[in-house]
C-alpha cells in the first residue's frame, strides 16, 4: 500500500515537521525481521507486534511511521526509531 504522491507531499513528521517518504522493500524486510525478533520497540516503550505492509520514513531516517490498513499512523508515540532500518537480522 502506498500513499498518493500528492498526499505524501503534504504529510510530515508530527514531532518536527520533517518530510516523509515511503519505506523501501529492503527497509520493510529489515523492519519486519526486527518485529519478528521482538526488537521493534516503539518510541512510547511499547513493542510493535504486527508486521508492516508499508511505512513512511522521515527523510532524515530518524523515525518511521507504520501504515496500517492503508492509513498512515502519524502518532509520535507509536513511531519506530529509525535505527531499526540499519539493523540486519
C-alpha positions in Angstrom: 0.0 0.0 0.0 1.4 3.4 -1.0 0.2 6.8 -0.2 -0.7 9.0 -3.2 2.3 11.3 -4.1 0.2 14.4 -3.8 -0.9 13.5 -0.3 2.7 12.4 0.6 3.9 15.9 -0.2 1.6 17.3 2.4 2.5 14.8 5.2 5.3 15.4 7.6 6.6 14.1 10.9 4.2 15.4 13.7 7.2 16.0 16.0 9.3 18.4 14.0 7.7 18.6 10.5 10.4 16.7 8.7 9.1 15.4 5.3 8.3 11.7 4.9 9.0 9.2 2.2 7.9 5.6 1.6 10.0 2.8 3.1 11.8 0.7 0.6 11.2 -3.0 0.2 14.6 -3.7 1.8 13.8 -1.4 4.8 10.4 -3.2 5.2 12.2 -6.5 5.2 14.6 -5.3 7.9 11.7 -3.8 9.9 9.6 -6.9 9.7 12.6 -9.0 10.8 13.0 -6.7 13.8 9.3 -7.1 14.6 9.5 -10.9 14.3 12.6 -10.9 16.6 10.9 -8.7 19.2 13.4 -5.8 18.6 10.8 -3.3 17.2 10.3 -1.0 20.2 8.0 2.0 19.7 9.0 5.4 20.9 6.4 5.1 23.7 8.2 2.0 25.0 5.7 -0.5 23.5 6.6 -3.2 21.1 5.3 -3.5 17.6 3.9 -7.0 17.2 2.2 -6.8 13.7 4.3 -7.0 10.6 4.3 -3.9 8.3 3.0 -3.9 4.8 4.1 -0.3 4.4 5.6 2.6 6.3 6.6 6.2 6.0 10.1 7.2 6.9 11.4 10.7 7.8 13.7 11.9 5.1 16.5 12.1 7.7 15.8 8.5 8.7 15.2 9.3 12.4 11.7 7.9 12.8 9.3 5.8 10.8 5.5 5.6 10.9 3.5 2.5 10.1 0.8 2.4 7.5 -2.0 0.3 8.9 -5.0 -0.7 6.8 -3.9 1.9 4.2 -3.8 4.8 6.8 -0.6 6.3 8.0 -0.3 6.3 11.8 1.3 9.6 12.4 1.3 9.4 16.2 4.6 10.4 17.7 4.4 7.8 20.5 3.7 4.9 18.0 6.6 5.8 15.7 9.5 3.4 15.5 13.1 4.5 15.8 15.0 4.9 12.5 17.9 2.8 14.0 15.8 -0.3 13.1 16.4 0.5 9.4 20.1 -0.2 9.9 19.8 -3.4 11.9 20.4 -6.6 10.0 18.9 -9.9 11.3 
